[in-house]
Amino acid sequence: MCPRHDTTDADDCVEQLRSALAAHGITLPSLGVDLPTFAARCPTRSLIALGNCNVPTARALVAALRKGAA
């Protein structure tokens, strides 16, 4: 029997990622915990769904990542 899967860590990670992206003016509307992950019989780790985004949002994400790496 599998232990109950706790989503607390994944939910917290999503909120931290949402906040970090917002600090750079980036919003990923589909950002969230990947729900099909929980359909698995014995999920071992949660997945974060980043979702789709348009080209301007992707470019803003690239710029923020490059700025952070510099």
N, C-alpha and C positions, 0 to 999 in steps of 0.2 A: 504494500500500500504506500502511496506517495504522500509526503507531508503536504499540508496546505501551502499553496504558493502565496507568498507575501509580496504585494505590489508596492509597499511603502517606499522602498529604495528607488524603484523605477519612477514612481510619482514624484518623489523629491528631485530626482535627476532631471525630469522633464521641466519642473518649475525652475530649477537652477539654469538650465539651458535656455528656457524661454526668457528669463531675466537677463542673462548674459547677451543674448541676441538683441533684445530690446535696447540694451545700453549702446548698441551700435546702430539703432534704428531699423533693425531687421525683425520681421514677423513671419513666422512659418505657420500659417493657419492650421495645417494638418498635424502639427507637432503633438505627439501624445504617446501613451503606452500602446504598443502593438497588441490589439485585442486578440487576434488569432493565436498569439503566443499562449494564451490561457486555455485555448481549446485542446492543447496537447495533453495527453494522458498524464505525463509527469514532466512538466516544464522545468528545466534546470536553471534557466536565467531569463530574465525579462528582456524584451527588445524594445527599443525606442523607435517609433515611426516618425521619420523626419518629413515624410510626405512630399508632395510635388510643390514646386515654386516656379514663378515666371523668371525670365532672363534677367530683368533688373534686380530682383531679389537675389538670384544666384551670383550676380556680379558684386552686389553689396556684401554678400557672404565671403566671396573670394577676397575682396579688398580688406575686410575686417581681419580675416585670417592672415593675410600677408602683413598687415600692419602689426598684428600681435607677434608675428614671427621675427619681425625686424628688431 
